[in-house]
Amino acid sequence: MQSFEIDTDDPKFLKWKKRQYKIAKSTNAKTKSGDFTYMFTPNGIGYSIIVKCNLTDQTIDMTDFSTW
């Protein structure tokens, strides 16, 4: 079984996440399905990681190309 990981302490991710909450708060956005969706897409040389904010519908690419 394949396992997937994301560095949630990455400064790039933390800055983006903080911005998403700020945008959501200013628009009174609410969701019942969780704040974020983590999408892992395996390919022949590694996997891509896309994180989607369910509050703002914005995404960030968190793929670590150094592991490819």
Jmol script that loads the backbone (N, CA, C; Angstrom):
load data "model"
ATOM      1  N   MET A   1       0.842  -1.178   0.000  1.00  0.00           N
ATOM      2  CA  MET A   1       0.000   0.000   0.000  1.00  0.00           C
ATOM      3  C   MET A   1       0.887   1.241   0.000  1.00  0.00           C
ATOM      4  N   GLN A   2       0.557   2.197  -0.840  1.00  0.00           N
ATOM      5  CA  GLN A   2       1.286   3.461  -0.954  1.00  0.00           C
ATOM      6  C   GLN A   2       0.873   4.408   0.172  1.00  0.00           C
ATOM      7  N   SER A   3       1.846   5.082   0.769  1.00  0.00           N
ATOM      8  CA  SER A   3       1.523   6.102   1.762  1.00  0.00           C
ATOM      9  C   SER A   3       1.930   7.471   1.214  1.00  0.00           C
ATOM     10  N   PHE A   4       1.202   8.493   1.611  1.00  0.00           N
ATOM     11  CA  PHE A   4       1.441   9.845   1.143  1.00  0.00           C
ATOM     12  C   PHE A   4       1.631  10.758   2.337  1.00  0.00           C
ATOM     13  N   GLU A   5       2.515  11.744   2.177  1.00  0.00           N
ATOM     14  CA  GLU A   5       2.784  12.675   3.263  1.00  0.00           C
ATOM     15  C   GLU A   5       2.809  14.106   2.736  1.00  0.00           C
ATOM     16  N   ILE A   6       2.472  15.025   3.619  1.00  0.00           N
ATOM     17  CA  ILE A   6       2.581  16.443   3.314  1.00  0.00           C
ATOM     18  C   ILE A   6       3.160  17.142   4.538  1.00  0.00           C
ATOM     19  N   ASP A   7       4.043  18.089   4.293  1.00  0.00           N
ATOM     20  CA  ASP A   7       4.664  18.834   5.384  1.00  0.00           C
ATOM     21  C   ASP A   7       3.765  20.020   5.730  1.00  0.00           C
ATOM     22  N   THR A   8       2.926  19.849   6.736  1.00  0.00           N
ATOM     23  CA  THR A   8       1.995  20.917   7.124  1.00  0.00           C
ATOM     24  C   THR A   8       2.685  22.018   7.917  1.00  0.00           C
ATOM     25  N   ASP A   9       3.993  21.855   8.185  1.00  0.00           N
ATOM     26  CA  ASP A   9       4.766  22.907   8.848  1.00  0.00           C
ATOM     27  C   ASP A   9       5.562  23.737   7.837  1.00  0.00           C
ATOM     28  N   ASP A  10       5.382  23.447   6.558  1.00  0.00           N
ATOM     29  CA  ASP A  10       6.058  24.187   5.497  1.00  0.00           C
ATOM     30  C   ASP A  10       5.594  25.645   5.540  1.00  0.00           C
ATOM     31  N   PRO A  11       6.521  26.604   5.593  1.00  0.00           N
ATOM     32  CA  PRO A  11       6.128  28.020   5.670  1.00  0.00           C
ATOM     33  C   PRO A  11       5.232  28.466   4.516  1.00  0.00           C
ATOM     34  N   LYS A  12       5.463  27.905   3.326  1.00  0.00           N
ATOM     35  CA  LYS A  12       4.627  28.220   2.165  1.00  0.00           C
ATOM     36  C   LYS A  12       3.175  27.819   2.431  1.00  0.00           C
ATOM     37  N   PHE A  13       2.982  26.624   2.977  1.00  0.00           N
ATOM     38  CA  PHE A  13       1.636  26.131   3.269  1.00  0.00           C
ATOM     39  C   PHE A  13       0.994  26.927   4.398  1.00  0.00           C
ATOM     40  N   LEU A  14       1.753  27.206   5.458  1.00  0.00           N
ATOM     41  CA  LEU A  14       1.204  27.939   6.603  1.00  0.00           C
ATOM     42  C   LEU A  14       0.745  29.348   6.205  1.00  0.00           C
ATOM     43  N   LYS A  15       1.532  30.002   5.359  1.00  0.00           N
ATOM     44  CA  LYS A  15       1.167  31.345   4.885  1.00  0.00           C
ATOM     45  C   LYS A  15      -0.112  31.285   4.054  1.00  0.00           C
ATOM     46  N   TRP A  16      -0.189  30.302   3.155  1.00  0.00           N
ATOM     47  CA  TRP A  16      -1.372  30.136   2.306  1.00  0.00           C
ATOM     48  C   TRP A  16      -2.602  29.822   3.155  1.00  0.00           C
ATOM     49  N   LYS A  17      -2.446  28.919   4.111  1.00  0.00           N
ATOM     50  CA  LYS A  17      -3.554  28.511   4.982  1.00  0.00           C
ATOM     51  C   LYS A  17      -4.090  29.705   5.780  1.00  0.00           C
ATOM     52  N   LYS A  18      -3.190  30.499   6.321  1.00  0.00           N
ATOM     53  CA  LYS A  18      -3.595  31.690   7.076  1.00  0.00           C
ATOM     54  C   LYS A  18      -4.373  32.656   6.184  1.00  0.00           C
ATOM     55  N   ARG A  19      -3.899  32.813   4.962  1.00  0.00           N
ATOM     56  CA  ARG A  19      -4.580  33.701   4.006  1.00  0.00           C
ATOM     57  C   ARG A  19      -5.986  33.193   3.682  1.00  0.00           C
ATOM     58  N   GLN A  20      -6.130  31.870   3.547  1.00  0.00           N
ATOM     59  CA  GLN A  20      -7.437  31.296   3.224  1.00  0.00           C
ATOM     60  C   GLN A  20      -8.442  31.569   4.342  1.00  0.00           C
ATOM     61  N   TYR A  21      -7.994  31.404   5.593  1.00  0.00           N
ATOM     62  CA  TYR A  21      -8.889  31.671   6.726  1.00  0.00           C
ATOM     63  C   TYR A  21      -9.270  33.145   6.781  1.00  0.00           C
ATOM     64  N   LYS A  22      -8.317  34.016   6.434  1.00  0.00           N
ATOM     65  CA  LYS A  22      -8.601  35.456   6.428  1.00  0.00           C
ATOM     66  C   LYS A  22      -9.642  35.788   5.356  1.00  0.00           C
ATOM     67  N   ILE A  23      -9.487  35.218   4.169  1.00  0.00           N
ATOM     68  CA  ILE A  23     -10.451  35.429   3.083  1.00  0.00           C
ATOM     69  C   ILE A  23     -11.818  34.879   3.482  1.00  0.00           C
ATOM     70  N   ALA A  24     -11.836  33.676   4.043  1.00  0.00           N
ATOM     71  CA  ALA A  24     -13.099  33.041   4.436  1.00  0.00           C
ATOM     72  C   ALA A  24     -13.815  33.859   5.504  1.00  0.00           C
ATOM     73  N   LYS A  25     -13.058  34.380   6.452  1.00  0.00           N
ATOM     74  CA  LYS A  25     -13.660  35.179   7.517  1.00  0.00           C
ATOM     75  C   LYS A  25     -14.276  36.460   6.957  1.00  0.00           C
ATOM     76  N   SER A  26     -13.583  37.083   5.996  1.00  0.00           N
ATOM     77  CA  SER A  26     -14.088  38.336   5.431  1.00  0.00           C
ATOM     78  C   SER A  26     -15.329  38.131   4.566  1.00  0.00           C
ATOM     79  N   THR A  27     -15.523  36.901   4.071  1.00  0.00           N
ATOM     80  CA  THR A  27     -16.692  36.608   3.230  1.00  0.00           C
ATOM     81  C   THR A  27     -17.744  35.775   3.952  1.00  0.00           C
ATOM     82  N   ASN A  28     -17.483  35.474   5.236  1.00  0.00           N
ATOM     83  CA  ASN A  28     -18.384  34.631   6.033  1.00  0.00           C
ATOM     84  C   ASN A  28     -18.611  33.264   5.411  1.00  0.00           C
ATOM     85  N   ALA A  29     -17.597  32.730   4.743  1.00  0.00           N
ATOM     86  CA  ALA A  29     -17.703  31.411   4.122  1.00  0.00           C
ATOM     87  C   ALA A  29     -17.740  30.331   5.192  1.00  0.00           C
ATOM     88  N   LYS A  30     -18.582  29.338   4.969  1.00  0.00           N
ATOM     89  CA  LYS A  30     -18.690  28.206   5.900  1.00  0.00           C
ATOM     90  C   LYS A  30     -18.806  26.921   5.088  1.00  0.00           C
ATOM     91  N   THR A  31     -18.285  25.842   5.654  1.00  0.00           N
ATOM     92  CA  THR A  31     -18.380  24.549   4.995  1.00  0.00           C
ATOM     93  C   THR A  31     -18.653  23.478   6.043  1.00  0.00           C
ATOM     94  N   LYS A  32     -19.322  22.431   5.634  1.00  0.00           N
ATOM     95  CA  LYS A  32     -19.590  21.305   6.530  1.00  0.00           C
ATOM     96  C   LYS A  32     -18.708  20.117   6.190  1.00  0.00           C
ATOM     97  N   SER A  33     -17.922  20.227   5.109  1.00  0.00           N
ATOM     98  CA  SER A  33     -17.159  19.070   4.650  1.00  0.00           C
ATOM     99  C   SER A  33     -15.683  19.133   5.025  1.00  0.00           C
ATOM    100  N   GLY A  34     -15.321  19.989   5.942  1.00  0.00           N
ATOM    101  CA  GLY A  34     -13.916  20.136   6.297  1.00  0.00           C
ATOM    102  C   GLY A  34     -13.327  21.331   5.578  1.00  0.00           C
ATOM    103  N   ASP A  35     -12.312  21.898   6.157  1.00  0.00           N
ATOM    104  CA  ASP A  35     -11.743  23.111   5.585  1.00  0.00           C
ATOM    105  C   ASP A  35     -10.869  22.847   4.359  1.00  0.00           C
ATOM    106  N   PHE A  36     -10.162  21.721   4.342  1.00  0.00           N
ATOM    107  CA  PHE A  36      -9.227  21.451   3.256  1.00  0.00           C
ATOM    108  C   PHE A  36      -9.386  20.045   2.705  1.00  0.00           C
ATOM    109  N   THR A  37      -9.147  19.908   1.403  1.00  0.00           N
ATOM    110  CA  THR A  37      -9.101  18.615   0.736  1.00  0.00           C
ATOM    111  C   THR A  37      -7.674  18.421   0.239  1.00  0.00           C
ATOM    112  N   TYR A  38      -7.063  17.307   0.607  1.00  0.00           N
ATOM    113  CA  TYR A  38      -5.701  16.989   0.198  1.00  0.00           C
ATOM    114  C   TYR A  38      -5.777  15.956  -0.918  1.00  0.00           C
ATOM    115  N   MET A  39      -5.239  16.309  -2.092  1.00  0.00           N
ATOM    116  CA  MET A  39      -5.315  15.432  -3.259  1.00  0.00           C
ATOM    117  C   MET A  39      -3.919  14.959  -3.644  1.00  0.00           C
ATOM    118  N   PHE A  40      -3.711  13.653  -3.609  1.00  0.00           N
ATOM    119  CA  PHE A  40      -2.448  13.032  -3.963  1.00  0.00           C
ATOM    120  C   PHE A  40      -2.642  12.277  -5.260  1.00  0.00           C
ATOM    121  N   THR A  41      -1.851  12.618  -6.290  1.00  0.00           N
ATOM    122  CA  THR A  41      -1.982  11.971  -7.584  1.00  0.00           C
ATOM    123  C   THR A  41      -0.673  11.284  -7.949  1.00  0.00           C
ATOM    124  N   PRO A  42      -0.639   9.952  -7.835  1.00  0.00           N
ATOM    125  CA  PRO A  42       0.588   9.221  -8.182  1.00  0.00           C
ATOM    126  C   PRO A  42       0.820   9.239  -9.696  1.00  0.00           C
ATOM    127  N   ASN A  43       2.103   9.268 -10.072  1.00  0.00           N
ATOM    128  CA  ASN A  43       2.464   9.119 -11.475  1.00  0.00           C
ATOM    129  C   ASN A  43       3.702   8.220 -11.535  1.00  0.00           C
ATOM    130  N   GLY A  44       4.342   8.129 -12.647  1.00  0.00           N
ATOM    131  CA  GLY A  44       5.446   7.194 -12.814  1.00  0.00           C
ATOM    132  C   GLY A  44       6.690   7.501 -11.997  1.00  0.00           C
ATOM    133  N   ILE A  45       6.891   8.741 -11.562  1.00  0.00           N
ATOM    134  CA  ILE A  45       8.126   9.100 -10.880  1.00  0.00           C
ATOM    135  C   ILE A  45       7.921   9.667  -9.479  1.00  0.00           C
ATOM    136  N   GLY A  46       6.716   9.787  -9.037  1.00  0.00           N
ATOM    137  CA  GLY A  46       6.418  10.333  -7.714  1.00  0.00           C
ATOM    138  C   GLY A  46       4.927  10.587  -7.609  1.00  0.00           C
ATOM    139  N   TYR A  47       4.561  11.611  -6.889  1.00  0.00           N
ATOM    140  CA  TYR A  47       3.158  11.987  -6.814  1.00  0.00           C
ATOM    141  C   TYR A  47       3.037  13.492  -6.607  1.00  0.00           C
ATOM    142  N   SER A  48       1.962  14.039  -7.154  1.00  0.00           N
ATOM    143  CA  SER A  48       1.717  15.465  -6.973  1.00  0.00           C
ATOM    144  C   SER A  48       0.766  15.653  -5.797  1.00  0.00           C
ATOM    145  N   ILE A  49       0.904  16.781  -5.140  1.00  0.00           N
ATOM    146  CA  ILE A  49       0.062  17.099  -3.991  1.00  0.00           C
ATOM    147  C   ILE A  49      -0.595  18.448  -4.237  1.00  0.00           C
ATOM    148  N   ILE A  50      -1.898  18.454  -4.266  1.00  0.00           N
ATOM    149  CA  ILE A  50      -2.671  19.688  -4.399  1.00  0.00           C
ATOM    150  C   ILE A  50      -3.559  19.783  -3.163  1.00  0.00           C
ATOM    151  N   VAL A  51      -3.569  20.945  -2.532  1.00  0.00           N
ATOM    152  CA  VAL A  51      -4.444  21.182  -1.388  1.00  0.00           C
ATOM    153  C   VAL A  51      -5.481  22.210  -1.813  1.00  0.00           C
ATOM    154  N   LYS A  52      -6.739  21.881  -1.595  1.00  0.00           N
ATOM    155  CA  LYS A  52      -7.842  22.779  -1.953  1.00  0.00           C
ATOM    156  C   LYS A  52      -8.508  23.270  -0.675  1.00  0.00           C
ATOM    157  N   CYS A  53      -8.717  24.568  -0.590  1.00  0.00           N
ATOM    158  CA  CYS A  53      -9.456  25.146   0.525  1.00  0.00           C
ATOM    159  C   CYS A  53     -10.937  25.075   0.176  1.00  0.00           C
ATOM    160  N   ASN A  54     -11.719  24.367   0.977  1.00  0.00           N
ATOM    161  CA  ASN A  54     -13.150  24.232   0.723  1.00  0.00           C
ATOM    162  C   ASN A  54     -13.929  25.485   1.102  1.00  0.00           C
ATOM    163  N   LEU A  55     -13.279  26.426   1.767  1.00  0.00           N
ATOM    164  CA  LEU A  55     -13.924  27.678   2.138  1.00  0.00           C
ATOM    165  C   LEU A  55     -13.850  28.702   1.009  1.00  0.00           C
ATOM    166  N   THR A  56     -12.717  28.696   0.271  1.00  0.00           N
ATOM    167  CA  THR A  56     -12.499  29.705  -0.768  1.00  0.00           C
ATOM    168  C   THR A  56     -12.396  29.117  -2.176  1.00  0.00           C
ATOM    169  N   ASP A  57     -12.325  27.804  -2.294  1.00  0.00           N
ATOM    170  CA  ASP A  57     -12.136  27.099  -3.570  1.00  0.00           C
ATOM    171  C   ASP A  57     -10.787  27.374  -4.217  1.00  0.00           C
ATOM    172  N   GLN A  58      -9.819  27.889  -3.478  1.00  0.00           N
ATOM    173  CA  GLN A  58      -8.484  28.113  -4.004  1.00  0.00           C
ATOM    174  C   GLN A  58      -7.618  26.894  -3.718  1.00  0.00           C
ATOM    175  N   THR A  59      -6.595  26.709  -4.561  1.00  0.00           N
ATOM    176  CA  THR A  59      -5.696  25.570  -4.404  1.00  0.00           C
ATOM    177  C   THR A  59      -4.248  26.030  -4.312  1.00  0.00           C
ATOM    178  N   ILE A  60      -3.423  25.144  -3.767  1.00  0.00           N
ATOM    179  CA  ILE A  60      -1.979  25.353  -3.723  1.00  0.00           C
ATOM    180  C   ILE A  60      -1.317  24.033  -4.111  1.00  0.00           C
ATOM    181  N   ASP A  61      -0.268  24.126  -4.917  1.00  0.00           N
ATOM    182  CA  ASP A  61       0.495  22.952  -5.309  1.00  0.00           C
ATOM    183  C   ASP A  61       1.619  22.757  -4.299  1.00  0.00           C
ATOM    184  N   MET A  62       1.568  21.670  -3.567  1.00  0.00           N
ATOM    185  CA  MET A  62       2.565  21.365  -2.539  1.00  0.00           C
ATOM    186  C   MET A  62       3.472  20.202  -2.958  1.00  0.00           C
ATOM    187  N   THR A  63       3.549  19.929  -4.251  1.00  0.00           N
ATOM    188  CA  THR A  63       4.374  18.842  -4.761  1.00  0.00           C
ATOM    189  C   THR A  63       5.836  19.087  -4.425  1.00  0.00           C
ATOM    190  N   ASP A  64       6.492  18.073  -3.878  1.00  0.00           N
ATOM    191  CA  ASP A  64       7.918  18.142  -3.560  1.00  0.00           C
ATOM    192  C   ASP A  64       8.686  17.492  -4.700  1.00  0.00           C
ATOM    193  N   PHE A  65       9.102  18.311  -5.656  1.00  0.00           N
ATOM    194  CA  PHE A  65       9.798  17.785  -6.843  1.00  0.00           C
ATOM    195  C   PHE A  65      11.181  17.241  -6.520  1.00  0.00           C
ATOM    196  N   SER A  66      11.720  17.573  -5.357  1.00  0.00           N
ATOM    197  CA  SER A  66      13.032  17.048  -4.985  1.00  0.00           C
ATOM    198  C   SER A  66      12.998  15.549  -4.712  1.00  0.00           C
ATOM    199  N   THR A  67      11.812  14.990  -4.517  1.00  0.00           N
ATOM    200  CA  THR A  67      11.694  13.549  -4.285  1.00  0.00           C
ATOM    201  C   THR A  67      11.512  12.773  -5.575  1.00  0.00           C
ATOM    202  N   TRP A  68      11.430  13.471  -6.712  1.00  0.00           N
ATOM    203  CA  TRP A  68      11.239  12.785  -7.995  1.00  0.00           C
ATOM    204  C   TRP A  68      12.541  12.344  -8.556  1.00  0.00           C
TER     205      TRP A  68
END
end "model"
wireframe off; spacefill off
backbone 0.3
color backbone group
